[in-house]
Structures are given as C-alpha cells and as structure tokens.
Amino acid sequence: SLDQLRAAFPEATLVVVGPLVQVEAWAPQRRDVSATLAEVAAARGIAFVDTTGWVATSGLAPFLVDDRHFSPAGHDALTGIFVRALAGVGVAD
C-alpha cells in the first residue's frame, strides 16, 4: 500500500500516476480509476498526476501502433510530457 511504501522509503517522493486514455471507448472506466487514485493520493498527501487526457491533448495519438501501445517515438514523446508533469507536482529530475 502507499502507507507501507512511505514507511519503507521515508526519504522518497511518492507520486501516484493515473491511467492514460488511449481509446475513447475506454475513457469512462479510466477516468473513474483516475478519480479514485486522485482521492487516495490526496487523502495521504501524495502528489497525483492525471494522465487521462494526454493522448488527446498532447498529440500522442499518431504514435499509437494499435489501440494500446506506443511506438518507440511515442514513448520518447511521452517521456517529455511525463517529466514536465512531474515537475508540475514538484518532483525534480
């Protein structure tokens, strides 16, 4: 659990990351999971990164090789977005 992680690694910065929404058909379930994770993180004072809209808003859709997986170039693009999101919640690289 998050509480066990915090106890085991008291010096670590914990961040909870929500699921990506690659396909709009899956969006409601993934948004529900993301909302639950955000609540759990907030209750424990842990940073949360909401990734649900990234594929749609960050131009990542062309990098999907199927309805779930990114190409290597997609992973590279996603890395930059993720690093900026981590900085946005106060986690430095």
Secondary structure, 3 states (H helix, E strand, C coil): CHHHHHHHCCCCCCEEECCCCCCHHHHHHHHHHHHHHHHHHHHCCCEEECCCCHHHHCCCHHHECCCCCECHHHHHHHHHHHHHHHHHCCCCC
